[in-house]
Amino acid sequence: METAQLKNPTQTTYDVAQIMGGLYGDGIIGLKGAFSREWAQQLGEDIAVLYEAALKRPGGALGRGPKRHYVEIHPEDIRGFVELATHPWVTAVCEAVLGPDYKIVEIGFDVPNPGAVNQPWHRDFPAPTIPSSAAGSTRWPLTSPPSM
């Protein structure tokens, strides 16, 4: 399986204070240009195929409100999963927030179809009761260019 190349794989260190400041400040962070347009288009293609397959399976696409679904998938079904999971910025954020022994335990995507209302900010799981950078989870909402 061939995957598109990363756009900027050369930078390997990131400022943990800046990562944490963004998360505790605005509550959201991103790395503009982390992946090439081709990589993002490939992701969009994979998601479209997986979404169609999920809609055909009983319980494959979970309702998340009117005209919105959530689909959980196997990582090997995304051609660029290894590039995503091993991207230096992704690993830096995960290690800063969750500690060096973090594990990726789920991969999935939300599909807001035409007419879906915006989903408000929320947590999928209760907030941890112990104050620890190793407690909790991170969510990686990715977007891909619209299909042409």
Buried (B, 14 or more C-beta within 10 A) or exposed (E): EEBBEBBBBEEEEBEEEEBBEBBEEEEEBEBEEBBBEBBBBBBBEBBEEBBEBBEEEEEBBEEBEEEBBBBEBEEEBBBBBEBBBEBBBBBBBBBBBBEEEBEEEEBEBBBBEEEBEEEEEEEEEEEEEEEEEEEBBEEEEBEBEEEE
